[in-house]
Amino acid sequence: MSTFFIWIGMILGLMILVCFYRAIKGPTVMDRIVSVNVVGTKTVVILLLMGFIYGRIDMFIDISMGYAILNFIGTLAISKFFYQRKSIIPGSQYFKTKGGK
C-alpha cells in the first residue's frame, strides 16, 4: 500500500512541475497566481500522503493545515496587491499597456 502512495506522490510531483511552468511562462498575472496556489494545494496533498506512508497522519495533518493557511493568506495578499495596482483587472490602463488581452 505504501508503494501506491509513493507513486501517487511522484505523479503529484510531476503535476507540480507543470504548474511551475505555468507560473513562469503564464501569459497573465492571474495565471501565475492560480498556478502558485495549485502548487501549494498539491504540496498539502503530498504532505498528507507522507503522513500515511510514515503512519503519523496526526502530525502531518497539523503541518499541512498550517501550510494550507499560509498558502491561502499568501494568495489573498498577492491578489490584493495586484488588484490595488490595477494590473490584474482586464480593461485597465496598466493591463492594456503591458500587452494583456
N, C-alpha and C positions, 0 to 999 in steps of 0.2 A: 504494500500500500504506500510506503514512503517513496518508492520509485515513481509511482504515479504523481505524487505531489512534487517531486523533483522535476519531472518532465513538464508539468504544468507551470512551475516556476521558470523553467527555461523558455517556454513558449511566451510567457508574460514578459520575460526579459527581451525577447526579440520584438515583441509589440512595443515595448518602451523605446527601443531604438528607432522604430518607425515614427513614433511620436516626437522623438528628439529631432528627426529630420524635418518634421513639420514645424517644430519650434524654431529651427534655424532658418529654413527656407520659406516659411509661411508668407503668403502674399500680403496679409493684413495683420494688424496688431491683435485682432480678435482670434485669429487662427493660432497665433503664438501663445496667447493667454490660455486658450482652451487646451492646447496640447500640453502645456506645462501642468495644468490641472489634471489632465488624464494621466500624465506620468506619476503625479502624486497619488492618485487613486490606485493605480496599478502597484505602486510601491507598498501601499497599505495592504493590498491583497497578498503580495509576496511576503510581507511580514507575518500575516496570519497563516500562510502556508508553512512558514518556518516554525511557527508555534505548533502546528500539527505534526511536523516532522520531528521536532525535539520533544514533543509531549508536554510542553509548557504553554499551553494555549492561554492560560490565565495571565501570564506575564506579557505575552506578545499582544494580547488584546489591549492592555493598558498602553503599551508603546505605540501600537497602531492608532489608537484613538487620539493620543497626543499628536501624532504626526498628521492625522486627518484634520484635526482642528487647526494646526499651523498651516496646512495646505489651504484650507478654506479661508482663513484670515488673510493669508498672503495673496490669494486670488482676488479677494474683495479689495484689498489695498491697492493692488496694481490696477484693477479695473477702475477704481475711483480716481486714481492718479491720471490715467489716460482719458477718462471721461471729463475731468476738470480741465485737462489740457486741450480738449475738443479734438483729439486726434483719433478717437475711436468712433465718432459719430459720422456715418455716411452722409455726405452733403455739406459737411462743414468746410470752411475755407482751408484749414490745415489738411484735411483729407483730400481735397481737390488738388492742392499744390504738390503733394507728395506722391501722386500717381495712383490714388485709390480709384476704385470703380464706382 
